[in-house]
Amino acid sequence: MVLEKNSTAKSLVKNSAWLFGAEVFTKLLALGTQIFAARYLGSKGYGIFSFSFVAAAIILDFVDY
């Protein structure tokens, strides 16, 4: 019984660490993508891209509601 509890706790910690690592990786990748897009598109192009992205996010909020 004690071994089973310990195994479950280890599994929980390991899986939580993987989820946290994946979340950090995803955020860093998104940041890198935004920096690249801003450099590649320029100020005007990135503004249009950001506006369309925000407009789509707002529309999706209403659709999901």
C-alpha positions as CSV (number, residue, x, y, z in Angstrom):
1,M,0.0,0.0,0.0
2,V,2.8,2.4,0.9
3,L,4.7,1.6,-2.3
4,E,1.6,2.2,-4.3
5,K,1.0,5.6,-2.7
6,N,4.6,6.5,-3.3
7,S,4.4,5.5,-6.9
8,T,1.2,7.6,-7.4
9,A,2.9,10.6,-5.8
10,K,6.0,10.2,-8.0
11,S,3.8,9.9,-11.0
12,L,1.8,13.0,-10.1
13,V,5.0,15.0,-9.5
14,K,6.6,13.8,-12.8
15,N,3.5,14.5,-14.8
16,S,3.0,17.9,-13.3
17,A,6.7,18.7,-14.1
18,W,6.1,17.7,-17.7
19,L,3.0,19.8,-18.0
20,F,4.7,22.8,-16.4
21,G,7.7,22.4,-18.8
22,A,5.4,22.1,-21.8
23,E,3.6,25.3,-20.7
24,V,6.8,27.2,-20.4
25,F,8.1,25.9,-23.7
26,T,4.8,26.9,-25.4
27,K,5.0,30.4,-23.9
28,L,8.6,30.9,-25.0
29,L,7.8,29.6,-28.5
30,A,4.9,32.0,-28.8
31,L,7.1,34.9,-27.6
32,G,9.7,34.0,-30.2
33,T,7.1,33.7,-32.9
34,Q,5.7,37.2,-32.1
35,I,9.2,38.7,-32.1
36,F,10.0,37.1,-35.5
37,A,6.6,38.2,-36.9
38,A,7.2,41.8,-35.7
39,R,10.6,41.9,-37.3
40,Y,9.5,40.2,-40.5
41,L,6.3,42.2,-41.1
42,G,7.4,45.6,-40.0
43,S,5.3,48.0,-37.9
44,K,2.4,48.4,-40.3
45,G,2.2,44.7,-41.2
46,Y,2.5,43.6,-37.6
47,G,-0.2,46.1,-36.6
48,I,-2.6,44.7,-39.2
49,F,-1.7,41.1,-38.1
50,S,-2.3,41.9,-34.5
51,F,-5.6,43.7,-35.2
52,S,-6.9,40.7,-37.2
53,F,-5.7,38.3,-34.5
54,V,-7.5,40.3,-31.7
55,A,-10.7,40.7,-33.8
56,A,-10.7,36.9,-34.4
57,A,-10.2,36.3,-30.7
58,I,-13.1,38.6,-29.8
59,I,-15.4,36.9,-32.3
60,L,-14.4,33.5,-30.9
61,D,-15.3,34.7,-27.4
62,F,-18.8,35.5,-28.5
63,V,-19.2,32.2,-30.5
64,D,-17.9,30.1,-27.6
65,Y,-20.3,31.8,-25.1
